[in-house]
Amino acid sequence: MRDNYQVNDSGFYGDFGGAFVPEMLYHNIQELKDNYSRIICDATFQRELSNLLQQYVGRPTPLYFAGRLSHYYKTNIYLKREDLCHTGAHKINNALGQILLAKRLNKSRIIAETGAGQHGVATATACALMNMTCCIYMGEKDIQRQAPNVARMKLLGAHIVSVSSGSKTLKDATNEAIRDWINNPTDTHYIIGSVVGPHPYPDMVAKFQSIISLEIKKQLNRPPTHIIACVGGGSNAIGAFYHFLQDEEVMLIGVEASGEGVSSNKTAATLARGTQGVLHACMTKVLQTADGQVIEPHSISAGLDYPGIGPQHAHLHQLKRVDYGHITDKEALEAAHFLSRKEGIIPALESAHALAYLNKMKLQRTDRVVVNLSGRGDKDLDTLTKENK
């Protein structure tokens, strides 16, 4: 896979990727580049991570045949139940992997950014488990709309820093986390929650999340015809796609958040509306003005409310290996309510974007469609119930 779809020795996926970091962070990034591959490929590391994924996270997560959903769409629909992971989303796969890596690099303090709060909860959980200091940066707006996850992080012992700059969402939380890392380069490891940021983060996070597609391969007797996943930064999608990238017969579909419409000024559909530029130390596609100023994104889903996208996704879009569509706030809300009543499963608003895309597809009775249910909807109940009134 390396030649076509994976990162090269310079940290690029075709035209996208790299590490555009300030001098103060050069040592940290170089330390990661020099050591991450060796550490995560080590047999002892793999055994420790595998044991945690099985005994602590609850992997493998089920690949659930959604009977009523399948009957409605007149095809075969399977839900990859990442919502059943400990902490309620796929984010814990990466958080545990990175914290084991941080310990081997002799780091004693962990920082992270979070939007929907699931990465923050996963990081706080991993830090509690490993007895490490934890600081989570979160936008003021996201703190308000994701209150249950904020309470969980505090209960787990994390220090929450409210970010009031910019749009007060994920982009701004990431900015502040990077500033923290610049000021504390020696003892601190930054656990980035998605396949974004400077190399080697996109590759490293993708490897930790690739357990999702590895399990799908084992759980289906035949390859799926389609795999659908929502895309903000893109970690759950890369995880679901990873081991199928070379299988051209499997259609891979990433679903962005178009907010109030892809043509509106309130959207987070980066691949549909963005242009090439540098965001958070990485060359990728960015929602930006002609002179390079970041345009504030919008999505009802805090986890998709990001003005960029992972460089591997930008590359896969350019190569047309993955089809990328988009779903509005309204469509995602309707899909969340629909799944709740059809299958008794309340999805996260992020995952609801992937589910909503089923309405835009022409499916055959013999198709085998896997939707990656990346998280559960507990954190979004306030939004879901308000919007249903």
C-alpha positions in Angstrom: 0.0 0.0 0.0 3.0 2.3 0.6 3.5 3.3 -3.0 -0.1 4.3 -3.8 -1.8 5.5 -0.7 0.5 5.6 2.2 3.0 8.2 3.5 6.5 8.4 1.9 9.8 8.9 3.6 9.4 12.6 3.6 6.1 12.5 5.4 3.9 13.2 2.4 0.9 11.6 0.8 1.5 12.8 -2.8 1.1 16.6 -2.5 -0.2 16.6 1.1 1.4 16.1 4.5 4.8 17.1 5.8 5.8 18.8 9.1 5.6 22.6 9.0 6.5 23.2 12.6 8.1 26.1 14.5 11.7 25.6 15.6 10.7 25.1 19.2 8.9 21.9 18.3 11.4 20.5 15.8 13.1 18.3 18.5 9.7 16.8 19.6 8.6 16.0 16.0 12.0 14.6 15.1 12.0 12.4 18.2 8.6 11.0 17.2 9.7 10.5 13.6 12.9 8.7 14.7 11.1 6.4 17.1 7.4 5.9 16.5 7.6 3.2 13.9 10.2 1.2 15.8 8.3 1.4 19.0 4.8 0.5 17.7 6.2 -2.4 15.7 7.9 -3.9 18.7 6.4 -7.2 19.8 6.2 -6.2 23.5 4.4 -3.0 22.6 2.0 -4.8 20.3 1.2 -7.4 23.0 0.5 -4.7 25.6 -1.7 -2.7 23.3 -3.5 -5.8 22.0 -4.2 -6.8 25.6 -5.6 -3.4 26.5 -7.8 -3.3 23.3 -9.3 -6.7 24.2 -9.5 -6.6 28.0 -10.1 -2.8 28.6 -11.6 -1.4 25.4 -13.7 -4.4 24.6 -12.4 -5.3 21.1 -13.3 -6.7 18.7 -16.4 -4.5 18.4 -19.4 -6.3 16.8 -20.2 -6.0 13.1 -24.0 -5.9 13.6 -26.4 -6.8 10.8 -29.0 -4.1 11.0 -32.1 -6.1 10.0 -34.8 -3.3 10.0 -32.4 -0.8 8.4 -31.6 -3.4 5.7 -35.3 -4.1 5.1 -36.0 -0.3 4.7 -33.1 0.2 2.2 -33.7 -3.2 0.5 -30.0 -4.2 0.9 -27.6 -5.6 3.5 -26.4 -3.0 6.0 -23.9 -3.7 8.7 -23.0 -1.3 11.5 -19.4 -1.5 12.8 -20.1 -0.8 16.5 -17.3 1.5 17.6 -19.9 3.1 19.8 -19.6 0.0 22.0 -15.9 0.7 22.8 -15.1 1.7 26.4 -15.7 5.5 26.5 -18.2 5.3 23.6 -16.1 5.9 20.5 -13.2 4.8 18.3 -11.0 7.5 19.9 -9.8 5.2 22.7 -7.9 3.0 20.1 -5.5 5.9 19.4 -5.4 7.3 22.9 -4.1 4.1 24.4 -1.6 3.5 21.5 -0.2 7.0 21.9 0.0 6.9 25.7 2.0 3.7 25.6 4.3 5.4 23.1 4.6 8.5 25.3 5.7 6.3 28.3 8.4 4.7 26.2 9.6 8.2 25.3 9.8 9.0 29.0 7.1 11.7 28.9 5.2 12.4 32.1 2.5 14.9 31.0 -0.1 14.5 28.3 -2.0 17.3 26.5 -4.8 16.9 23.9 -7.4 18.9 22.0 -11.0 17.8 21.7 -14.1 19.0 19.8 -16.9 16.5 20.5 -15.2 15.5 23.7 -14.7 11.9 22.8 -11.0 12.2 22.2 -10.7 14.2 25.4 -12.6 11.5 27.3 -10.4 8.8 25.7 -7.2 10.7 26.6 -8.3 11.4 30.2 -9.3 7.7 30.5 -5.9 6.5 29.3 -4.1 9.0 31.6 -6.0 7.8 34.6 -5.2 4.2 33.7 -1.5 5.0 33.3 -1.3 7.6 36.2 -0.2 10.5 34.0 -1.0 14.2 34.2 -3.6 15.2 31.7 -4.6 18.6 30.3 -7.4 18.9 27.7 -8.0 22.0 25.5 -11.6 22.5 24.4 -13.4 25.4 22.7 -15.8 27.3 24.9 -18.7 26.6 22.4 -17.9 22.9 22.5 -17.8 22.9 26.3 -21.4 24.1 26.3 -22.8 21.7 23.7 -20.8 18.7 24.9 -21.4 19.1 28.7 -21.6 15.4 29.5 -18.2 14.7 28.1 -16.7 17.7 30.0 -18.1 16.2 33.2 -16.6 12.8 32.4 -13.2 14.3 31.7 -13.2 16.1 35.0 -14.3 13.0 36.9 -11.4 11.2 35.3 -9.0 13.8 36.7 -8.2 15.9 33.6 -7.7 19.6 33.8 -9.9 21.3 31.2 -8.8 24.5 29.5 -11.6 26.5 28.0 -10.5 28.2 24.7 -12.4 31.5 24.0 -10.5 32.6 20.9 -11.7 32.4 17.3 -14.8 30.3 16.7 -14.3 28.7 20.2 -14.3 25.2 18.7 -11.9 22.4 17.6 -9.5 24.5 15.5 -8.9 27.0 18.3 -8.5 24.2 20.9 -5.8 22.7 18.6 -4.0 26.1 18.3 -3.8 26.4 22.1 -2.6 22.8 22.6 0.2 23.4 20.1 1.2 26.6 22.1 1.3 24.5 25.2 3.5 22.0 23.6 5.9 24.8 22.4 6.1 26.0 26.0 6.6 22.5 27.5 8.7 20.6 24.9 10.6 18.3 27.3 8.2 16.4 29.5 5.0 16.7 27.4 3.5 14.5 24.7 0.7 15.9 22.6 -1.9 13.2 21.7 -3.5 14.5 18.5 -6.9 12.8 18.1 -7.2 12.6 14.4 -5.2 12.0 11.2 -4.1 15.6 11.1 -1.1 17.6 12.1 2.6 17.3 11.3 4.1 14.0 10.2 4.3 11.4 11.8 0.9 12.0 13.4 -1.4 11.2 10.4 0.4 7.9 9.8 0.7 7.0 13.5 -3.0 7.7 14.2 -4.1 5.8 11.1 -2.1 2.8 12.2 -3.7 2.8 15.6 -7.2 3.1 14.1 -6.6 0.5 11.4 -7.8 -2.1 13.8 -11.3 -1.2 12.7 -10.8 -2.3 9.1 -8.8 -5.3 10.2 -11.7 -6.5 12.2 -14.2 -5.9 9.4 -12.1 -8.1 7.1 -12.3 -10.9 9.7 -16.0 -10.4 10.5 -17.4 -10.6 7.0 -17.2 -13.8 5.0 -17.0 -11.8 1.8 -15.6 -8.3 1.2 -18.1 -5.5 1.6 -19.2 -3.7 -1.5 -19.3 -0.3 0.3 -17.8 1.2 3.5 -19.2 4.5 4.7 -17.7 6.7 7.4 -18.0 10.4 8.5 -15.0 12.7 8.0 -13.9 15.6 10.0 -10.2 15.3 10.5 -10.8 11.7 9.4 -9.5 9.1 11.9 -12.5 6.8 12.1 -12.8 6.9 8.3 -9.1 6.0 7.7 -9.4 3.3 10.3 -12.4 1.8 8.4 -10.8 2.2 5.0 -7.2 1.3 5.8 -7.0 -2.5 5.0 -9.3 -2.1 2.0 -7.4 0.7 0.1 -5.8 -1.8 -2.3 -9.1 -3.7 -2.9 -10.5 -1.5 -5.7 -13.8 -3.5 -5.8 -14.7 -2.1 -2.4 -16.2 1.4 -2.7 -15.0 3.7 0.0 -17.2 6.7 0.9 -16.2 9.6 3.2 -19.0 11.9 4.4 -18.2 15.5 5.3 -20.5 17.9 7.3 -22.0 20.5 4.9 -23.7 22.3 7.8 -26.4 24.5 6.4 -25.4 23.6 2.9 -22.2 23.2 0.9 -22.8 26.5 -0.9 -23.6 28.4 2.3 -21.2 30.3 4.5 -21.9 27.8 7.3 -20.2 24.6 6.3 -17.4 22.2 7.2 -17.2 20.4 3.9 -13.4 21.0 3.3 -12.9 18.8 0.3 -16.0 20.3 -1.4 -15.1 23.9 -0.7 -11.4 24.0 0.4 -8.1 24.8 -1.3 -4.6 23.6 -0.7 -2.8 25.2 2.2 -1.1 24.6 5.6 -3.2 24.1 8.7 -1.8 22.9 12.0 1.7 22.2 10.6 0.4 20.1 7.7 -0.2 20.7 4.0 -3.7 19.7 3.2 -7.1 21.1 2.0 -8.3 24.0 4.1 -11.4 26.2 4.2 -9.7 29.5 3.6 -10.0 32.9 1.8 -8.0 33.7 -1.3 -5.3 35.3 0.9 -5.0 32.3 3.1 -7.1 33.3 6.1 -9.0 30.3 7.7 -12.8 30.4 7.2 -14.6 29.4 10.4 -16.4 26.1 9.7 -19.9 25.2 10.9 -21.5 21.9 11.8 -24.1 20.8 14.3 -21.6 18.0 15.1 -18.7 19.3 17.3 -16.4 16.5 16.0 -16.8 17.5 12.4 -16.6 21.3 13.0 -13.0 21.6 11.6 -11.7 23.7 8.7 -9.2 21.1 7.4 -8.9 17.4 6.8 -6.2 14.7 7.2 -3.6 14.8 4.4 -4.2 11.2 3.5 -7.9 12.0 2.8 -6.8 14.9 0.6 -4.6 12.5 -1.3 -7.2 9.8 -1.6 -9.7 12.4 -2.9 -7.2 13.6 -5.4 -6.6 10.0 -6.6 -10.3 9.4 -6.6 -9.8 6.2 -4.6 -12.4 7.4 -2.0 -15.7 9.1 -2.9 -16.4 12.0 -0.7 -19.9 13.4 -0.2 -21.5 15.7 2.3 -24.6 15.8 4.5 -26.4 18.8 6.1 -27.2 19.4 9.8 -30.8 18.6 9.1 -30.1 15.4 7.2 -27.8 14.2 10.0 -30.4 14.9 12.7 -33.1 13.0 10.8 -30.7 10.1 10.4 -29.9 10.0 14.1 -33.6 9.9 15.0 -34.3 7.3 12.3 -31.6 4.8 13.5 -32.7 5.3 17.1 -36.3 4.2 16.2 -35.4 1.6 13.7 -32.6 -0.3 15.6 -32.7 1.0 19.1 -29.2 2.5 18.7 -28.7 6.2 19.3 -25.7 7.4 17.2 -23.4 10.3 17.7 -24.2 13.2 15.4 -20.9 12.6 13.7 -21.8 9.0 12.8 -25.3 10.2 11.8 -23.7 11.9 8.8 -22.5 8.6 7.5 -25.9 7.0 8.1 -27.7 9.8 6.3 -25.6 9.2 3.1 -27.5 5.9 2.6 -30.4 8.1 1.3 -28.2 9.4 -1.5 -27.1 5.9 -2.8 -28.5 3.6 -5.4 -28.1 0.2 -3.7 -28.6 -3.3 -5.0 -30.2 -6.1 -3.0 -26.9 -8.0 -3.0 -24.8 -5.2 -1.7 -23.0 -5.5 1.6 -22.7 -2.0 3.1 -20.7 -1.3 6.2 -21.4 1.9 8.0 -18.8 2.8 10.6 -20.8 3.8 13.7 -17.9 5.8 15.2 -19.6 6.9 18.4 -22.7 6.8 20.5 -25.2 9.6 21.0 -25.1 10.1 24.8 -23.1 13.3 24.4 -25.5 14.7 21.8 -28.8 14.1 23.7 -29.3 17.7 24.5 -29.1 18.7 20.8 -31.1 15.7 19.6 -33.9 16.3 22.1 -34.0 20.1 21.5 -34.1 19.7 17.7 -37.0 17.1 18.1 -39.3 19.5 19.9 
